[in-house]
Amino acid sequence: MAAKDGTNRGGARPGAGAKKKPLVDKIAEGSSNATMLSFPEPAELTGVKMPSPSKFLSAEQRDGSKTEAVKIYKKTWKWLNERGCAAYVSPQLIERYAQASARWIQMEDYISEMGPLAKHPTTGAAIASPFVSMSQTYLTLADRLWGEIYQIVKENCTVSYDGGTPQDDLMEQLLRKRQT
């Protein structure tokens, strides 16, 4: 839509409007507009090899530790592969999700270790720890990236995609890491 000054602004916002119905629901209803690709039946089914995660996911941290990113990447890819959707999600998207989730866990570890408060550098007054803000940022990013992955699964999965997800296990990973 053109504004009074002649510039094009407005229009549909990302995510606006009616949500797309998942493919598995369209199939169950017998919908005629359920678009499915048909392939000839292979002689023998073979597994798809997981793409190797990038080296930056397993990079050693400054304190000598490793993040949980590779574990999250593998678990997410396995979950996608079990639903037949691994080919629809780019490895880079899975990597971004794994890295953001691992950083969130790392920031939560720092908050647990040092507390949610810090000392202001000039006044010495108590302020919120910068790790709290970083933790919230990484959690928001991980949730947004998981939303993208889950939307791809909903739109392309021909079997049920409910049940436990890698996103559900993030808190468990955080708690398990604290035990060590």
Secondary structure as UniProt FT lines:
FT   TURN            4..5
FT   TURN            14..15
FT   HELIX           23..29
FT   TURN            32..33
FT   HELIX           55..58
FT   TURN            62..63
FT   HELIX           69..82
FT   TURN            83..84
FT   TURN            86..88
FT   HELIX           91..114
FT   STRAND          117..119
FT   TURN            121..123
FT   STRAND          126..128
FT   HELIX           130..156
FT   TURN            166..169
FT   HELIX           170..179
//
